[in-house]
Amino acid sequence: MFKFRIERAPAPMWTKPLIPIVAILVTFLITSILIILAKANPLQAYYHFLITPLSSTFSALEVLVKATPLILTGIAVTFAFTSGYFNIGAEGQLAAGAIAATWVGITFGNLSPIIAIPLMIIGGFVAGMAWALIPAILKVKLKVDEVVTTLLMNSIIVYFISWLLNGPWRDPISNWPQSPDIGSSAIFFRLIPKSRLHIGFIIALIVVVIVYFLIKKTPLGLRMRASGASKTGAEFAGINVSKTIFIAALVSGGIAGLAGVSEVAGIHYHLIDSISNELGYTGIIVATLGGLHPIGVAISALFIGLIDTGSQTVSRMLGVPVYLGNVVQSALLLVTLGMLLFQNYRIKRL
Amino acid sequence: MLAVEMKGISKHFGLVQANQDVHFCLESGEIHALLGENGAGKTTLMRILYGLYRADEGEIFINGNKMEIHSPKDAIAAGVGMVTQHFTLVPTLTVAENIVLGYTNSLTLSQKLIEQKVQAASERFGVSVNSSALVKHLSLGERQRVEILKALYRNAKILIMDEPTAVLVPQEVDILFESLLRLVKNGLSVIFISHKLNEVMTVCDRVTVLRDGKTVGTVNKNETSREKLAKMMVGRETFLDTQRSSRKTGESVYEVKDLTASGQQVVKALDNISFTINANEILGIAGVSGNGQSELTKVLTGILKPTHGSIKLEGQEISRLSPGDLTEAGLGRTPEDRHEGTIGDLTVAENLALEDLNNYTKNNILDQKKIHEDALKKIDEFQIKASPNDRLRTLSGGNMQKVVFARALSRRPKVVIASQPTRGLDVGATEYVRKRLLEERDRGAAVILISEDLDEIMALSDRIAVLYEGCIKGIVPTSEATAEKIGLLMAGVC
């Protein structure tokens, strides 16, 4: 008889690309139970989740629209995580970017787009950085756990936006708590007529390329990867780990801020209460699924965008709750994290 | 009567033979010291007795009965208790809770009742503890008493104490010895693992010495002396061969003065250390592990800032510089633990470049070509069996150490700091690393060799400093060093 033993050792490299595939399969098996409980056929449900959105041009482009902010928050999270800084605050940093974009859009929205749009992008980036600043300082100077502080900063900005929208920025015309629209020159123009796809998608792709380059090809990127992989090792090699983490934390905030700009200028054209709508938290899922590799993150953002779009189709076609999409996403994250744990073990035949 | 008899115990871990045909007898009612250097096999032997390891070969008798000890549970049932070097208490629980933890079957737990029981046991055994105190508020000496009481509460008749004084201040050591002597009078038998000769001579009745996993012998305290024990513990015939005439060394390069630093557990892990090293010289720093070697390495490599004192490189003060600046200043730094000083998830080439990134950057972009080519050169020069793109974690210990050396030595540093450079390496890699250190010396570098391997120190050093409890106990030229002399210094006698 064969005997096996499980031991702690890194799994072979060829298992790496298998992780997302197996994770998706396992997730579908698990969530099938819920779909059956909702009195729908799981196979049909997955067809509508994954295939139907791609079957028409309009809904396929909608997948890209949904993926745009997720690429940015996913990349933001990836940037911080790479250096060992666990930024859970993309949600709030996105909101900060959205506030700045709204302000710039209203104030300078009647100038030429050549001025207004770059100003919004810069403003959103700076605002995201600013919102990431306090946790970063606390981490570097006092070793306060960034997971807690970045998370708490998210709640603060939710209430700040609420105050803005019910007070000074309230649109006098609308019945909803929302800001006035940004000026027409500040609106991100559409890439394809009759779809919502806007230049934010192109900006997101550019950010992917820049971040890939930064992480893989520059000394800063190497310092970040070193600090993230082994703080003691990086320190020993003479790297200023605190400074590296500080930079990574701020840039991460800035990128999340861009997601806010994209949502305001590309989708809503004004600030609303639920501007981030968990995009920041989903960014953590996207980054983890993408293996903290910029290209992988872009792919996983598209995949989550597909499930997002698909969950609406499923709900419409089969009458199951739209929240099923969230369940699938969350289950996928848990399964992936579980699979990453398995990565540390090998099965050995005795 | 014999409380414990261990016959022909052998145990190996991988290629290392930790115990080889070891014989050990504990008489009832004695304190028996198990003496030996690090890696002599003392702890392994006792872990076998306590059921933490299984022996490959050999038999264990307790009170004359042959026993199969599969787990600590069996050992406890046979009346064996162990107080390990690192305590196994839950800091947030009370003393009483810690003592009954895992030793109570009742469904409910009355805080008051267990406190009374534990307090009563404390008085009965004469081991004073405050049963309602939280363990996190206790000093290390008090925690140790809780550990002892925990064993006694489980009806231990045989108590194993693994380096019990390592974490104690002198006053606490006295209290510990008093209670041990009292407990022995009441019928307890104690095995006392130690490498400190003074303690062994103070408190023990008999001594068994282990060396390289084998029994050297068992002697009565009254029939031996510290000098004889020291020789049994470290004495190797090779010592005489390695003595040589003193070599000519260069000018003083590196000067450490009144260096004091605090460690994780101790306030003064390093206490007023001073030494100088010349060009063309290797200064060996010997000592039993845990006497300040880690802290010294950390301070010298810039990871830990000293609380007091100075380090000068060619007259320049460098003790407060960052690790990166130390490299710039001309130090070749290697870490005590090669896994901690390197980054397993990065490639060999990236690890090699990491200390000198400015040199590998062109227009703010990494010069991948140069990183790769230089890595190939170093791999060739230092005989590293790996390719530049291999992840470092996939390398063997020896090759990893060569990467560490290649990074530190390729800039031809004025001072080389090597700490435990051959720990865990096979014979071939050990040979290479030692040869390399001698080459550095011949090139004109001042080399600091911190090592727990006395053979290594004796074979390579021009002078030997001995570290004991954070102090330098003496610096002797290797030509005057004998096994006895160094052994006594290492055991803190002189």
Interface residues (C-beta under 8 A of the other chain):
Chain A: P10 K217 T218 P219 G221 L222 R223 R225 A226 A229 S230 T232 G233 A234 E235 F236 A237 G238 I239 N240
Chain B: T301 I303 S322 P323 G324 D325 L326 T327 R333 P335 H339 E340 G341 T342 I343 G344 D345 L346 E350 N351 A353 L354 E355 L357 N358 Y360 T361 N364 I365 L366 Q368 R393 R407
